[in-house]
Amino acid sequence: MSPAGRSQRDHPGFDCPVPLHHGLCALQGVAMHASTDSIEAIGSAVVVHGTISEEDLTSIEDSHPGRHVVLDGDTLVLWPADKPTG
């Protein structure tokens, strides 16, 4: 199914694995977008495939301080706070 054909019910069971947020979890809102192809929690990391707006990206960064957020094309990754460097 194309992203344009997705309904808001396609990702209803997504629960953000991040224990603390500033305000509402922006990822749960992104999970409901028709443009989100998939969203998956892997440990405390989150991978989103789909069209992510600049507004959504900013909201995700703001609601998950201390976490590194990377957007590469149509893939967004919210890395765990303890992501190794180097």
C-alpha positions as CSV (number, residue, x, y, z in Angstrom):
1,M,0.0,0.0,0.0
2,S,1.3,3.4,-0.9
3,P,1.9,6.0,1.9
4,A,-1.0,8.1,0.5
5,G,-3.3,5.2,1.0
6,R,-2.5,4.6,4.6
7,S,-5.1,5.4,7.3
8,Q,-4.4,6.7,10.8
9,R,-5.1,3.2,12.2
10,D,-2.0,1.7,10.6
11,H,0.3,2.2,13.6
12,P,-2.1,2.3,16.5
13,G,-0.1,0.2,18.9
14,F,3.1,2.1,18.9
15,D,4.4,2.9,22.4
16,C,7.5,5.0,22.6
17,P,10.2,3.2,24.5
18,V,11.7,6.4,25.9
19,P,10.8,6.7,29.6
20,L,10.9,10.5,29.9
21,H,9.6,13.2,27.6
22,H,9.3,16.9,27.6
23,G,5.5,17.3,27.0
24,L,3.7,14.8,24.7
25,C,5.7,12.3,22.7
26,A,6.0,13.6,19.2
27,L,6.8,10.1,17.9
28,Q,3.3,8.9,18.8
29,G,1.9,11.7,16.7
30,V,4.2,10.8,13.8
31,A,3.1,7.2,14.0
32,M,-0.5,8.3,13.3
33,H,0.5,10.3,10.1
34,A,-0.7,8.8,6.8
35,S,2.8,9.5,5.4
36,T,4.4,7.1,8.0
37,D,5.2,3.8,6.3
38,S,6.5,2.1,9.5
39,I,7.7,2.9,13.0
40,E,9.6,0.4,15.2
41,A,11.2,0.5,18.6
42,I,14.5,-1.4,18.8
43,G,15.4,-1.3,22.4
44,S,15.2,2.3,23.3
45,A,16.0,3.4,19.7
46,V,13.2,4.2,17.3
47,V,13.3,3.9,13.5
48,V,10.6,5.7,11.4
49,H,10.2,5.2,7.6
50,G,8.1,7.7,5.7
51,T,7.9,11.4,5.0
52,I,9.0,13.4,8.0
53,S,8.3,17.2,7.9
54,E,10.7,19.7,9.4
55,E,8.0,20.6,11.9
56,D,7.8,16.9,13.0
57,L,11.6,16.6,13.1
58,T,11.8,19.7,15.4
59,S,9.0,18.3,17.6
60,I,10.8,15.0,18.0
61,E,14.0,16.7,18.9
62,D,12.2,18.9,21.4
63,S,10.3,16.1,23.1
64,H,13.4,13.9,23.4
65,P,16.2,16.1,24.7
66,G,19.6,14.5,25.1
67,R,18.8,12.0,22.3
68,H,20.5,12.2,18.9
69,V,18.0,12.4,16.0
70,V,19.1,11.6,12.4
71,L,16.9,12.1,9.3
72,D,18.3,10.6,6.1
73,G,15.9,10.8,3.3
74,D,12.7,9.0,4.4
75,T,14.3,7.3,7.4
76,L,14.5,8.9,10.9
77,V,16.4,7.3,13.7
78,L,16.1,8.4,17.4
79,W,19.2,7.0,19.0
80,P,19.4,5.9,22.6
81,A,20.9,8.4,25.0
82,D,23.8,6.1,25.6
83,K,24.8,5.8,21.9
84,P,28.5,5.2,21.7
85,T,30.6,7.9,20.1
86,G,33.6,7.5,17.8
